Structures are given as structure tokens and as C-alpha cells.
């Protein structure tokens, strides 16, 4: 072995069946700032955006480094034999954790975008089929659905408008009507696939997704659930959910190494899954000799990747048990999000999107302190300025545009305290004031702006902005198709990532 810290290949399976030594004879601290010492954040960084990319505890980083060393000690052993037993073990652990009925209902993938794209592309689309999406569907899936329509023009898109603030009852009543109308008008024999959020990314809102899935199933509609934010933020019992597919990221709220996600599918749904992407060498063409499904073996190996993020789930689950378990984590984060949202709204003299907390788990949405006339139309330059100026102050929380208002989505995690919301609120008061003045002085041509956020989503080049080279101190400049559009385009896309 090349390193004393490396893991003996033959012992890896045993290692993954016992607790890491870090968790032995050590008591965790109280939730709050005492937990900052267990993360690798830069000194003073105010992280109120766990929802986008998660955060890796140092102990899991160290465990992943050991796994990487083991991988490099004998790569042929690792990729031909070594990773398989622990990968199956992780899938077994996840299956128990999310309430799957069998380990072969769970496969691993890099992130929710990959998993959702893979599921949607495995449906064999034909003329008259219908995909249902929301106006709030995450941009990657929104555009995946658009791509499916663009390449199969006879596949229709039906969109359900979801506007907050609202109530769970109103959502379910509207969803019932929408499903009924789509079903009634669908061609005979067509399939209908609905993409449903368990927790919407922007706004960060917990949905009555199980009831929505039940409405789908009663109508004979396939239910594909985007559960990117669910695992680690709410308890799950997927086998009893009635969903056909559920995809979630383990690197967001579950503390695994990014990128790490999983796809859960019911026994019925597994038949849809014909291929991985890229297609595995174990793929079998349709025909009399094809097995019922071999999708599990296809997922096990379909090209050279680093399996360390997947294996890190084992340590992430140990970490969560050590710090207090799921109920304690949920209780702390949920209470902090609600109380922090109220404090933030008071400082900014605005309001919380969900004052009663019926949509709030560990993410809370609060209106930003812009003048009403300033927010009346969407402007990509404002989105980029918010991103740049927050990062320049060594802090971050997501900002987004919804229903003619700018909002912030703030994530509460075990390292946060109420004072963090106060610091963020004071920063937003200053930042938003700066942006209004800079925007007024920028003389941005109206024809460079998207008319609304959704018009930007459909035509992002119209809302392109130039990268601000001055750390957010200058208002981003609008650009045209002839000047640095690629830079501006990607710069702005970064500002709308959840």
C-alpha cells in the first residue's frame, strides 16, 4: 500500500459497516455557531445558502480523501471489483433511510438534474403524449421538457401556474382541475407525465406533493417527483408515496460529497428505464432475449467516474446520527428558518412569503427592500448585481424574481443562528439601495431587457449582462448579441441557480 492512511481494498466493506473513529467517544456541540469549527468555511463567510450546493463537514472530507487514496492505490482493483460492495451497501442504507421497499429501487447518479433528465429521456415519447410542468419548475428540467418537445413536436407541454403566496388547499384544488382538464382533452391512448416538485427551488416552498401524486395516480398520470431538496429536509416514505419516480440530491441537505444524488423508482416504473446516459455496455436491445430489466447493472458501471461522492453517503448518515438525528436537525432548522424569516422581514421592512409557515421547512422566502416601481418588471442586471454584491461582502443567500417582486431564499442550517439573519438583512438594505441608484444611472436600453422572468427563461440572450469586474461595486452592463454575450449569458445563469 502506498499510504498508511489508505484503506485496504479487501477491508473496505468491513469499514463501511462500522462507525468512523471520529464519532466514537465524542459529544457533538450545540446547534449554531459552535458547529462552524466542523466545516471548512473561510473565516467570516456567512453561508445562508445550503440549499444550492450543500456543505461538507470536515470529517466527511477526510473520509473522502481516504477513499480517494484507496482508489489510487490499485485502480484496476477499485474499478473492476472494489467499489461494488460498498456501493451496494450505500444503496441499501439509502433505501432504508428514504423508505424504499427494496435496494433495487435505488440507483445513484451525479445530481438531480442528471437524474431527472435521465428519467424523462427514458420515456418512449409518441404523438399526442403530454408533459405537465409548472412555471416554477427548476430551469434545467423546464428546458429538458422543452427539448423533448422540440425534438418530438407532437409531444405537448401543459403548464400549471403556481403563484405565491397561496395555500395548500388552493394548490390542490387547482391541480385537481388541471389534471382533469388535461386528461379530458388528451388523445385516446396517450400517456401523460407530470413533473412535480416536493420542495420548489424558487421560491423555496414545501409542496403537498404526496396529495398531488395521489391526484395523478387516480387519473392515470405518471408522477415524476423532483425531490432535490427533500432528502435531509423532510422525512420520506417513498414506497408508500405512490410516485413513479423520485430524484433527490444527497449533497444538499444530507451532507454527502457533491455531486451525489439518487433515483428511486417503483417496480412498475423500472420498466420505463431502458438505458443509462451514457448507455452502459450491459445494455440489451429490445427483443425476446431481453431480461425484464437490467437497469441496476447498467447504473453500476456506465463509464469511469469517481464513486467517492456516492460512498460518502455512508459517512453522511453517521454524521447526522452523531449530531442528533433527523428529528432534531429538522426541528432546529425549521424553527430557525421561520424565526429568521420574521426577523429578516422586520429589518428590511418587508414581508415573509409564508407567514403561517405551512410551506416552510429549512428555507424561507422574504421580499427584498426595493421600491415597488423598481420591481415591476424583471431585469437581469439586478439579478447579477445582487449576486456580485453579496459575494463581495463574503456572504450569500439566493435571490430570485417571482410575481413582480424580488425575493431572497434563505437556508437555515445547523451552523446558523438568528444573528446571521440580522447581518444578512442589514446587508440587503444597503445593497438594494446601492443597486437602485446604480441602475438609475446606468441608462440601460429597454430593448436589452426581458419583459418578465419567464420571457428571460425562454430567451436568455435578451436578458444577458456583462460580467462585473469590480467585485459587485459597479452595476452590470447590458450587452447585445455582438458583445460578450457568452460571458453575460453564463454570468446571469449563475444568478438564478437555486
C-alpha positions in Angstrom: 0.0 0.0 0.0 1.3 3.5 -0.9 0.0 5.2 2.3 -0.7 4.2 5.9 -3.9 6.2 5.7 -5.2 4.3 2.7 -8.0 1.7 3.1 -7.2 -1.9 2.3 -9.3 -2.9 -0.6 -10.4 -6.1 1.0 -11.4 -4.3 4.2 -13.5 -1.6 2.6 -16.7 -3.5 3.0 -15.9 -4.1 6.7 -15.0 -0.4 7.1 -18.4 0.7 5.7 -20.2 -1.5 8.3 -18.6 0.2 11.3 -18.7 3.8 12.6 -15.9 6.1 11.7 -13.5 6.6 14.6 -14.4 10.4 14.7 -17.8 9.5 16.1 -16.5 7.4 18.9 -16.4 8.9 22.5 -17.0 12.4 21.3 -20.1 14.6 22.1 -21.4 17.0 19.5 -21.7 20.7 20.2 -25.0 22.6 20.4 -26.6 23.6 17.1 -25.5 27.0 16.0 -22.1 28.8 15.6 -20.4 26.1 17.6 -20.7 23.9 14.6 -18.7 26.2 12.3 -15.5 24.6 13.5 -16.6 21.3 11.8 -16.8 22.9 8.4 -14.2 24.4 6.0 -15.8 27.8 5.5 -13.5 30.8 5.1 -13.3 32.9 8.2 -16.2 35.2 8.4 -18.1 33.6 5.5 -21.9 33.9 6.2 -23.4 30.8 4.5 -27.2 31.1 4.3 -27.4 29.1 1.1 -27.0 25.5 2.0 -29.9 24.7 -0.4 -27.8 25.3 -3.6 -24.8 23.1 -3.1 -24.7 21.8 0.5 -21.7 21.9 2.7 -19.3 19.0 3.5 -18.3 18.5 7.2 -14.5 18.2 7.6 -14.8 14.7 8.9 -16.5 13.6 5.7 -13.9 15.5 3.6 -11.2 13.5 5.5 -13.1 10.2 4.9 -13.4 11.0 1.2 -9.7 11.7 1.0 -9.0 8.3 2.4 -11.4 6.8 -0.2 -9.6 8.6 -2.9 -6.2 7.3 -1.8 -7.6 3.8 -1.7 -8.9 4.3 -5.3 -5.5 5.3 -6.5 -3.6 2.5 -4.7 -4.9 0.0 -7.2 -7.2 1.5 -9.8 -7.9 -1.8 -11.6 -9.0 -3.4 -8.4 -11.1 -0.4 -7.5 -13.0 -0.1 -10.8 -13.3 -3.9 -11.5 -14.2 -5.1 -8.0 -13.6 -2.8 -5.1 -16.2 -0.1 -5.4 -19.1 -2.6 -5.9 -19.7 -4.0 -2.4 -19.7 -0.6 -0.7 -21.8 1.0 -3.4 -24.5 -1.7 -2.9 -24.1 -1.0 0.9 -24.8 2.7 0.4 -27.8 1.9 -1.8 -29.1 -0.4 1.0 -28.6 2.4 3.6 -30.4 5.0 1.4 -33.2 2.5 0.7 -33.9 2.2 4.4 -33.4 5.9 5.0 -36.0 7.0 2.4 -38.5 4.2 2.9 -37.8 2.2 -0.3 -39.1 -1.4 -0.2 -36.0 -2.8 -1.9 -32.4 -1.9 -2.6 -33.1 -2.3 -6.3 -35.5 0.7 -6.2 -32.4 2.9 -5.7 -29.7 3.8 -8.1 -27.0 6.6 -7.8 -26.4 9.5 -10.1 -24.4 12.7 -10.0 -27.1 15.2 -9.3 -30.8 15.8 -9.6 -30.5 17.4 -13.0 -28.8 14.3 -14.3 -31.4 12.0 -12.7 -34.4 13.9 -13.8 -33.1 14.3 -17.4 -32.4 10.6 -17.5 -35.9 9.6 -16.3 -37.6 12.0 -18.8 -35.5 10.8 -21.7 -36.3 7.1 -21.0 -40.0 7.6 -21.7 -40.7 6.5 -25.3 -42.5 9.6 -26.4 -45.0 9.5 -29.2 -47.5 11.8 -30.9 -50.2 13.0 -28.6 -48.3 12.4 -25.3 -48.3 15.3 -22.8 -45.8 16.5 -20.3 -47.0 18.7 -17.4 -44.7 21.2 -15.9 -45.0 24.2 -13.6 -44.0 27.8 -14.2 -41.8 27.2 -11.1 -40.2 24.0 -12.4 -36.5 24.2 -11.9 -34.9 25.7 -15.1 -32.9 22.6 -16.1 -36.0 20.4 -16.1 -38.1 23.1 -17.6 -35.7 23.2 -20.5 -35.4 19.4 -20.6 -39.1 19.3 -21.2 -38.8 22.0 -23.9 -36.0 19.9 -25.5 -38.3 16.8 -25.6 -41.0 18.9 -27.3 -38.5 20.5 -29.7 -37.3 17.1 -30.8 -40.7 15.5 -30.7 -43.0 18.3 -31.8 -46.1 16.2 -31.4 -45.5 15.9 -27.7 -47.4 18.7 -26.0 -46.5 20.7 -22.9 -49.1 21.7 -20.4 -48.1 24.3 -17.8 -49.6 24.8 -14.4 -49.2 28.3 -13.0 -48.2 28.3 -9.4 -48.1 31.8 -7.8 -47.1 32.5 -4.2 -48.4 33.5 -1.7 -51.1 30.8 -1.8 -52.4 28.0 0.3 -52.0 24.2 0.1 -55.8 23.9 -0.4 -55.7 26.2 -3.3 -52.8 24.4 -4.9 -54.6 21.0 -4.6 -57.9 22.4 -5.9 -56.1 23.9 -8.9 -54.0 20.8 -9.5 -57.1 18.6 -9.5 -58.8 20.8 -12.1 -55.6 21.0 -14.2 -55.1 17.2 -14.3 -58.8 16.7 -15.0 -58.7 19.1 -17.9 -55.5 17.6 -19.4 -56.9 14.1 -19.1 -60.2 15.0 -20.6 -58.6 16.6 -23.6 -55.8 14.1 -24.1 -55.9 11.9 -27.3 -57.0 8.3 -26.7 -54.1 6.1 -25.6 -51.7 8.9 -25.0 -49.5 9.0 -21.9 -49.4 12.0 -19.6 -46.3 12.6 -17.4 -46.4 15.2 -14.7 -43.2 16.7 -13.2 -44.0 17.6 -9.6 -41.8 19.4 -7.0 -41.7 18.0 -3.5 -40.0 21.3 -2.5 -39.9 24.1 -5.0 -36.4 25.5 -5.6 -37.5 29.1 -6.1 -39.5 30.0 -4.1 -38.1 27.6 -1.5 -41.5 26.1 -0.6 -42.6 22.7 0.6 -45.4 21.4 -1.6 -48.3 19.0 -0.8 -46.6 16.6 -3.2 -48.0 13.4 -1.8 -51.5 14.6 -2.3 -50.6 15.9 -5.8 -49.1 12.5 -6.7 -52.3 10.8 -5.5 -54.3 13.0 -7.8 -52.0 12.0 -10.7 -52.4 8.3 -9.9 -56.2 8.5 -9.7 -56.2 10.0 -13.2 -53.7 7.5 -14.6 -50.9 10.1 -14.9 -47.3 9.3 -14.4 -45.8 11.2 -11.5 -42.1 12.2 -11.7 -41.1 14.0 -8.5 -38.2 16.5 -8.3 -37.2 15.9 -4.8 -33.8 17.7 -5.0 -34.3 19.5 -1.6 -36.2 16.8 0.2 -33.7 14.2 1.5 -32.3 15.6 4.8 -35.0 18.3 5.0 -38.2 16.2 5.4 -38.9 12.6 6.4 -39.7 10.3 3.4 -41.6 7.0 2.9 -41.2 6.6 -0.9 -42.6 3.1 -1.2 -45.9 4.4 0.2 -45.9 7.7 -1.7 -47.5 6.4 -4.9 -44.9 8.3 -7.1 -43.4 6.6 -10.1 -40.0 8.3 -9.8 -38.4 10.4 -7.1 -35.0 12.0 -7.7 -33.1 13.8 -4.9 -29.6 15.2 -4.2 -27.7 13.8 -1.3 -25.2 16.6 -1.3 -27.6 19.4 -0.5 -29.3 18.6 2.8 -27.9 15.1 3.6 -24.2 16.3 3.8 -22.8 13.9 1.2 -19.9 15.0 -1.1 -21.1 16.7 -4.2 -22.2 15.6 -6.7 -24.3 12.8 -5.3 -27.9 12.0 -5.9 -30.2 9.0 -6.3 -33.2 7.9 -8.4 -35.9 6.0 -6.7 -38.4 4.1 -8.9 -41.3 1.8 -8.2 -41.3 -1.7 -9.6 -43.8 -0.6 -12.3 -41.6 2.4 -13.2 -38.5 0.4 -13.5 -39.7 -1.0 -16.8 -39.5 2.6 -18.3 -35.8 2.7 -17.5 -34.2 1.2 -20.6 -30.8 2.9 -20.6 -28.4 4.9 -18.6 -26.8 8.0 -20.0 -24.2 7.3 -21.3 -25.6 3.9 -22.3 -23.9 1.1 -20.5 -22.1 -1.8 -22.2 -24.5 -4.0 -20.3 -27.5 -2.5 -22.2 -29.6 -5.1 -24.0 -31.7 -4.3 -27.1 -35.4 -5.0 -27.0 -36.4 -8.5 -28.1 -37.4 -11.9 -26.8 -34.0 -12.5 -25.1 -34.0 -9.2 -23.2 -34.4 -9.6 -19.4 -37.3 -7.8 -17.7 -34.8 -5.1 -16.8 -31.1 -4.9 -16.1 -31.1 -1.2 -15.3 -29.4 -1.8 -11.9 -26.3 -3.4 -13.5 -26.3 -0.6 -16.1 -26.2 2.0 -13.4 -23.5 0.2 -11.5 -20.9 0.9 -14.3 -21.5 3.0 -17.4 -18.2 4.8 -17.6 -15.3 5.9 -15.4 -16.4 8.2 -12.7 -15.3 8.9 -9.1 -17.5 6.9 -6.8 -16.3 8.7 -3.7 -19.3 11.0 -3.5 -21.7 8.1 -3.6 -19.7 6.2 -0.9 -19.7 9.3 1.2 -23.4 8.8 2.0 -22.3 6.2 4.5 -20.3 8.8 6.5 -23.0 11.5 6.0 -25.6 9.3 7.7 -23.2 8.6 10.5 -22.6 12.4 10.8 -26.3 13.1 11.0 -26.9 10.5 13.7 -23.9 11.8 15.7 -25.2 15.4 15.7 -28.6 14.4 17.0 -30.6 12.6 14.3 -33.2 13.6 11.7 -35.9 14.9 14.1 -33.5 17.2 16.0 -32.0 18.5 12.8 -35.3 19.2 11.2 -36.7 20.9 14.3 -33.7 23.2 14.7 -33.5 24.2 11.0 -37.3 24.6 10.6 -37.7 26.8 13.7 -34.7 28.9 12.7 -36.0 29.4 9.2 -39.4 30.6 10.4 -38.0 32.9 13.2 -35.1 34.1 11.0 -37.5 35.0 8.2 -39.6 37.1 10.5 -36.5 38.9 11.8 -35.2 39.5 8.3 -38.6 40.9 7.1 -38.6 43.3 10.1 -35.1 44.6 9.4 -35.9 45.1 5.7 -39.4 46.4 6.4 -40.9 43.9 4.0 -42.8 40.6 4.5 -42.4 36.9 4.5 -43.9 34.9 1.7 -45.3 32.3 4.1 -46.2 33.9 7.4 -48.1 30.9 8.7 -45.2 28.5 7.9 -47.2 26.0 6.0 -44.7 25.9 3.1 -41.6 26.5 5.2 -39.1 23.8 6.2 -35.5 24.9 6.3 -35.8 27.6 3.6 -37.7 30.8 4.0 -38.6 33.5 1.4 -38.6 37.2 2.2 -39.3 40.2 -0.1 -36.2 42.4 -0.7 -36.4 46.1 0.1 -36.7 47.5 -3.4 -39.2 50.3 -4.3 -42.4 48.7 -5.8 -42.0 50.5 -9.1 -38.4 49.3 -9.3 -39.5 45.6 -9.1 -42.4 46.0 -11.5 -40.5 44.4 -14.4 -37.7 41.8 -14.5 -34.2 43.0 -15.2 -31.3 40.5 -15.4 -28.8 43.2 -14.4 -30.4 43.4 -11.0 -30.1 39.7 -10.5 -26.4 39.8 -11.3 -25.8 42.8 -9.2 -27.4 41.1 -6.2 -25.2 38.1 -6.7 -22.0 40.1 -7.1 -22.6 42.4 -4.2 -23.5 39.6 -1.7 -20.3 37.7 -2.7 -18.3 40.8 -2.3 -19.4 41.0 1.3 -18.4 37.4 2.0 -22.0 36.1 2.4 -24.7 34.5 0.3 -28.4 33.8 0.1 -30.3 33.1 -3.1 -32.2 35.9 -4.7 -35.0 35.4 -7.3 -37.9 37.1 -9.0 -41.5 36.0 -8.6 -44.8 37.7 -9.1 -43.3 41.1 -9.8 -41.2 41.2 -6.7 -37.5 40.4 -5.8 -37.1 37.9 -3.0 -34.4 36.2 -1.1 -34.5 32.5 -0.3 -32.5 31.9 2.9 -31.4 28.4 4.0 -31.2 27.6 7.7 -28.6 25.0 8.7 -27.2 23.6 11.9 -24.3 26.2 11.9 -26.6 29.2 11.6 -28.1 31.3 14.4 -30.7 34.1 14.4 -27.9 36.8 14.3 -26.9 35.6 10.8 -30.3 36.7 9.5 -29.8 40.1 11.1 -26.5 40.5 9.4 -28.0 39.5 6.1 -30.9 41.8 6.5 -28.7 44.9 7.1 -26.6 43.9 4.2 -29.6 43.7 1.9 -30.8 47.1 3.0 -27.5 48.6 1.9 -27.1 46.5 -1.3 -30.6 47.1 -2.6 -30.2 50.9 -2.0 -26.9 50.8 -4.0 -28.5 48.9 -6.8 -31.4 51.3 -7.2 -29.0 54.3 -7.6 -26.6 52.5 -9.9 -29.4 51.1 -12.0 -30.9 54.6 -12.4 -27.5 56.0 -13.5 -26.8 53.1 -15.9 -29.3 54.2 -18.7 -29.9 50.6 -19.6 -31.7 50.4 -23.0 -35.2 48.9 -22.7 -34.7 46.6 -25.7 -31.9 44.8 -23.8 -34.2 43.7 -21.1 -36.5 40.6 -20.8 -40.1 41.7 -20.3 -40.5 39.2 -17.4 -38.6 36.5 -15.8 -40.3 33.9 -17.9 -39.6 35.7 -21.1 -35.9 35.7 -20.0 -36.1 32.0 -19.3 -37.4 31.4 -22.9 -35.0 33.9 -24.4 -32.0 34.3 -22.1 -29.8 36.3 -24.5 -32.2 39.2 -24.3 -31.5 39.4 -20.6 -27.7 38.9 -20.9 -25.5 41.1 -18.9 -21.8 41.8 -18.8 -19.7 40.3 -16.0 -18.9 43.0 -13.4 -15.1 43.0 -13.0 -15.2 45.2 -9.9 -16.5 42.7 -7.3 -20.0 43.9 -7.5 -19.3 47.5 -6.9 -20.5 48.5 -10.4 -23.9 47.8 -11.9 -23.5 45.1 -14.6 -23.8 46.5 -18.1 -26.4 45.2 -20.6 -24.9 43.7 -23.7 -26.0 42.8 -27.2 -25.6 39.7 -29.4 -22.4 41.2 -30.7 -20.6 41.9 -27.4 -19.6 39.3 -24.9 -23.0 37.5 -24.9 -21.4 34.2 -23.8 -19.9 35.9 -20.7 -23.0 37.7 -19.9 -25.3 34.7 -20.5 -23.4 32.5 -18.2 -22.9 35.2 -15.6 -26.6 35.7 -15.4 -27.4 32.0 -15.3 -25.2 31.8 -12.2 -27.5 34.2 -10.6 -30.6 32.1 -11.0 -29.2 28.8 -9.7 -31.2 27.7 -6.7 
